[in-house]
Amino acid sequence: MNITFRWYGQDNDSVQLEQIKQIPGTKGIVWALHQKPVGEVWQKEEIQQEVDYIKSHGFHADVVESVNVHESIKLGNADRERYIENYKETIRNLGEAGVKVICYNFMPVFDWTRTALYEPLPDGSTALFFEKEKIESLDPAELIETVASASDLTLPGWEPEKMSRIKELFEEYEGMTEETLWENLSYFLQAILPVAEASGIKMAIHPDDPPWSIFGLPRIMTSGESWEKLLSISDSPSNGITFCTGSMGANPENDMVELAAKYAKHSPFAHLRNVKIFENGDFIETSHYTQDGSIDLSGVVREFASQNYEGYARPDHGRHIWNEQCRPGYGLYDRALGIMYLLGLWDAYQAK
């Protein structure tokens, strides 16, 4: 298990690489060119500059999260060919720089969805929170305002240029079915997978977060059956998944240990975090400690260890602890604690 840490770049993160360097066992930085508009080509020079900076601190830069997919591709619009060609060129350029994995998602309009970004926990920390009843009656514009006001730092999936078109996007998605979204994903993958394979890159799709429909928009990456359908699109070794315990596991019907047993070998990348699920469908993100949440994270790592998982993994969203001022879910302290917990589990299970 190759431990990594997500970092948003110079002048765009409260956490510095010098600090991440002090977390034992952390080998790589998960990165992206977050200032690039979605759909534009990532140029070789700007990619190399970021890779060189990461490597200068002793980390590898093997994993990119995310090269976001333009809405025209998800919608199947007439101009999707231009954006697919741009995506191909970005894949080639990343491959030349030594990137091994690209994490991406295929969620319409919204990426991750939460109703509160600093919800108090009993221990005095705060965390990302999803209130099911509230989201069912919330105006999307109100949700956008909640997210936009939470941080001065970039929030991937909530790009201002996209959010400014929210009404137009909802009109474009009107009548969109899951079947059509699957067709558009298949079209995209059939186009890019040969390029990814030739470039030595594995594409790892992220589950929908949360794994059910939001605001009537279709969601298709929601269960083990979804992963099975994805893999049936192409048997390319570049067609893979991001095994995210917190996103997929927000639905208690998804047993993450069972899914790890079946899909770890198809997962070049893993997000390992915990959530506490309430009976009314709400959930809040907790520490990584298994007993603090509803996800059997210990069991997932045990399964990974039994398969001698060699993919990349990172602690996912952390709590905001010890008065840290940071991007929601992406502080230093709780994610560092998460790494130590994950490595402790890994070492214990590897020793058996």
Buried (B, 14 or more C-beta within 10 A) or exposed (E): BBBBBBBBBEEEBBBEBEBBEEBEBBBBBBBBBBEBEBBEBBBBEBBBBBBEBBBEEEBBBBBBBBBBBBBBBBBBBEEBEBBBBBBBBBBBBBBEBBBBBBBBBBBBBBBBBBBBBBBEBEEEBBBBBBBBEBBEEBEBEEBBEBBEEBBEBBBBBBBEEBBEBBEEBBEBBEEBEEEBBBEBBBBBBEBBBBBBBEBEBBBBBBBBBBBEBBBEBBBBBBBBEBBEBBBEBBEBEBBBBBBBBBBBBBBEEBBBBBBBBEBBEBBBBBBBBBBBBEEEBBBBBBBBEBEBBBBBBBBBBBBBBBEEBEBBBBBBBBBBBEEBEBBBBBBBBBBBBBBBBBBEBBEEBEEE
